[in-house]
Amino acid sequence: MKKLTLLILLASHFATAADFQPAPPPEDVQEALLAALKNGRNTAAMVEYIDAIATVPFSSDIYEISFKGGNNEILYVSKDGGYIFQADIIAVPDALNISRERRDALAAAKGLANTADPAPTAKSADDPPAKPGKKAGDGQFAAPATELALKEIKGDGNRRLWLMTAPDCSMCKTLEEQIGSISDVTLYRYLYTHDDSSTQRAIAITCHHNPNEALRDYLLYGLASEDKPDEACATAAADKLRRIREETGSSADRAELPVLFFPDGEETRVLAADSDELDRWITMHQAAKTDGDKTESKSDDTPAAAPDNATPASDTNDSDPAPTDSAVDVSDSEKTAPLDASQPPQPPASEAPAAPATETPAAPGGDNKPPAVQVLRPQ
């Protein structure tokens, strides 16, 4: 699995980094660090999911954070808890990727798939980014088949982003707030459910005539449709949710949600500080297009034919279509006005004026603010 890579050049006296054994920091340092994270605006929810804090071979002022559950993700945090970053640390003398070594060690300890295994090549622009070493049911979140996703085209839809989200995920609300003001992207949302309550809610959302709008209304405003899904739609939706759960595995940790998957293979459980930063991430991590990779026009983004045992999708917003084996497409004309992430959520468009769309942010490199990456994890 590729990472957001930062090459940190280390001095020659770290040539023995391969022999370094991580250890817990002094108790007073760890307590102060956790206290700082608990007081952070967007890091408090993360604290209870931390599995270990450990020393690193390249600095006495930086520590490694690893998490509970079926993943081998690591983050780095400053000694005072004021900064968190996600990076690959490279020891210059022997070109040792310290971060990869640690991820591999964590994966081995947890019995996870070998991330060095090659990933299959995507066949089309709609195909989700393959996760190297991913095996069905291994407890790792990955983007499954696109036919299981709720697909939404915003603007020209040129960029792509796959999301593992859930209707009962508090941090997924923050992500939806950020996405509200972003345009020119095709989104693929997978609903992860873990019990009967979340499954029934996800079925209702999936069977809504505009599933993505229904998900936003529920996450942002707590609004739920009272319409009962028809039997055919509910059965098809339940099957898709089951397939997502089986592909992920029962050992998956919901605390990791939401998870973002980018076309170039990057994935992150670290949410951007705001919608502008998320917009830059989406642009930064688009895969290089080949000659045969043609962007779809919105007129071509219609659901594929439904299987014989499913109710065909309707072309209007006045009925509840059954999910088909293709992603659910939603055009811009069906969506509510974009949300401004800097303002508190407003009532749906039917009850209050829509918020104005924000301008497309400047390209990376023109922002002089420090890279304040914020870690968000649901309770």
Buried (B, 14 or more C-beta within 10 A) or exposed (E): BBBBEBEBEBEEEBBEBEEBEBEEBEEEBBEBBBEBBBEBEBBBBBBEBBEBBBBBBBBEEBBBBBBBBBBBBBBBBBBEBEBBBBBBBBBBEEEBBBBBBBBBEBBEEBEBBEBEEEBEEBEEBBBBBBBBBBBEEBBBBBBBBBBBBBBBBBBBBBBBBBBBBBBBBBBBBBBBBBBBBBBBBBBBBBBBBBEEEBBBBBBBBBBBBBBBBBBBBBBBBEBBBEEEBBEBBBBBBBBBBEBBBEBBBEBBBBBBBBBBBBBEBBBBBBBBBBBBBBBBBBBEBBBEEEEEEEEBEBEEBEBEEBEEEBBEBEEEBEEBBBBBBBBBBBBBEEBBBBBBBEEEBBEBEEEEEEBEBBEBBEEEEEEEEEEEBBBBBBE
